[in-house]
Amino acid sequence: MNDFTAAFLLALALAAGVRLWLARRHVHHIMQHRQSVPREFADEISLAAHQKAADYSSTRTRFGVLHSMVDWAMLLVLTFGGLLQWLDSVARGWFDSPLLQGTALIALFTLVTSAVDLPLSYYRTFSIESRFGFNKMTRAMWAGDLIKQSVLAAALGLPLILVVLWLMQAMGALWWLYVWLVWIAFSVLVLAVYPAFIAPLFNKFSPMQEGSLKSRIEQLLAKCGFRSSGLFVMDGSRRSSHGNAYFTGFGKTKRIVFFDTLIARLNESEIEAVLAHELGHFKLNHVIRRMAWTFVVSLAFLALLGWVKDEAWFYQGLGVSYPASDAMALVLFMLVVPVFTFLLNPLAASYSRKHEFEADAYAARYSSARELVSALVKLYKDNASTLTPDPVHSAFYDSHPPARIRIERLQTLGPGNLRETPT
């Protein structure tokens, strides 16, 4: 066992231990508060709805632990168990070209890990989501989505892999910089084509009908100085009863999309407040900042890969023979990085929660804090979101503030601020 093996196993054990400890805390905390609705929500949420949320959250947390255990086992089988080395030998037997061998290795790795995840995905959809009344998918629809996702992943992913492997082979010591530039271009391209070409493969998007809701939204957009290529309603109810609204695309391809389930549950003023929150993310440059951080971090990791891919200890420490192919370096790096960065998760979660608070304040400024609170309470109830998460678990994982803290913050804005127009 070399030093890197010891460091990897220690990091994996630490990540697994923290993951299990946080899950246990979370479930225990939720079940401790299952018998009574928090005072702040007692007038809007019944005990039955609160208990459903507690049971749903606990079930999802326990399932998340199971999923993690499968992932950890698969990680060890791929590395020290020799599965990745065997897949590499299979790929080498198929092709003479190093580029095609590397592409085949990554494709085989993806197929194997996807196959392991498949029954878990099926159970999550048709057991957990169905048990709590959220799943609306048929098995035929689920299978159809799986086929479309696979074809799309192959159509977009295989050419990208070929380009990346060619750059790693042809561009010398600074190959990682060229790969980073290609990755940025690819990400922007996918973001641009997603609204018109990818999303419609899975859902139907209908222009929002003329009426008071559309007029109200257009007035809000004008007040916020936001331009989009259209307002659309998505048939989210075909797959799930969860509701949402989001922006997609950029530049002239920007779209505002509402789930039909969201429109069915909220009144017009509440929908306006939810949209104002989403506009806040855009107008406060949260999307751009997150993309920028993603690109900066990806550059740092690619530079790190540029160093370790020529180091024997990196491969031998993970049970892989050296010298190894560029594709093997990529796969191993993708497997290892989440293990060593797991404990940084609270930083990303905290950054995201900060943006949520800022978007809430923006919504209160341009729309109504009271209506946003009303919408959030309805969404917490309808989506069975727990009102009593464990504080430590929430701080570690949650991209959104806990319900009580978020609503208390909105209420401090005061009735006098509900419809202020900024100077």
C-alpha positions, 0 to 999 in steps of 0.5 A: 500500500503506497501513501496515495492508497492510504490517503484515498482510503482514509478520505473515503472512510471519512466521507462515508462516516460523515455521510452516515452520521449526517443521515442518522442525525437528519432522520432522528431530528425529523422523527423527533418533530413528527408529532407536531407542526412547527408553530409558524406553519400550524395555520397553513399545514395540517398534521397529516401533511407535516407527517407525510413530509417527515416520512418522505424526507426520512425515506429519501434520506435512508435511500440516499444512504443506500445509494451511497453505499452502492456507489462506494462499493462500486468505486472499490470494485472498479479500482482495487477490484480490477474491474476498470483494468479489465474494461481497459483490456476489453477496449484495447482488444476492440481497436488498434487506435489509442483514441478509439480504445480510450473512447471505448473505455469511457463508454464501457465505464459509463455503461457499467455504472449506469447499469448499476444505477438503473435499479436504484433509479427504478426503485426511487421512481416507482416505489418511493415517489409512487408511494408518496403520490408524486410519480405520474410516469408509466413504465413505458415512459420511464423506459422511453426517457432512458432510451432518449437520454442514452442516445442523447448522451452518446450523440453529445458525449462521444464526439466530446470524448474523442476531442478531449482525448485527441487534445491530451495526446496532441497538445503537449504539457498544456493540453489541459488548457485546451481541454478547458477551452473546449469544455467551456465552448461545449457547455455554452453550446449545450446551454444555447441549444437546450431550450429549443432542441433538447428539452422538447425531447422530454416534455411539451412546451406550450406558449402561455395563453393570453390572459391576466396571468400573462399580462401580470408576468409581462408587467413584472418583466418590464419593471425588472428590465428583463427580456425573454424569447417567450413564456412557456408552460411545461407539462410536468404533470405527465411525470411528477406532481412536483411543481417548479419554475425556471429560466433556461438558455441565454441571450436570445434563447432565454425562456421562462418555463412554468410547470403546469403543476405550479400554475394549478396550485398557486394563484396569480400573485403567488406565481408572480412572486415566485417568478420575481425570485427567479428573476432575482437570480438572473438580475443579480448575476447569480447564474453567471457567477455560478458558471464562472466559479464552475469554470474556474474550478474545472480549470484548477482540476484539469491542471491538477489532472495534467500533473497526476496523469504522468505520475505512477503513484496515482495509478498504482495507488488505485490498483491500476497498472502504470503506464496507463492511457489518457482515458484511464487517467480521466476515469480515475480522476473523475472517481477520486475527486468527489472523495477528496472534495466531499467535505467542501460541500458546506461551502458550496451549499452556503454560497447557494443559500446566500443567493437564495436569500438575495433572490428572496429580497429581490422578489420582495422588492419588486413583487410581494414578500407576503405572496412569496411566503404564501407560495413557499408554504404551499410548495413546501406542503405540496412537495412534502418538504420537511419543515424540521431538517436537522440544522447540521445536515441542512448546513452541509447539504441544502442549497436552499435555506430551511423553511423557518429561517427563510420565511422569518427572513422574508417577514422581516422585510415588513408590509411597507416594503412589499411593493416598493420600487427601487430607486 
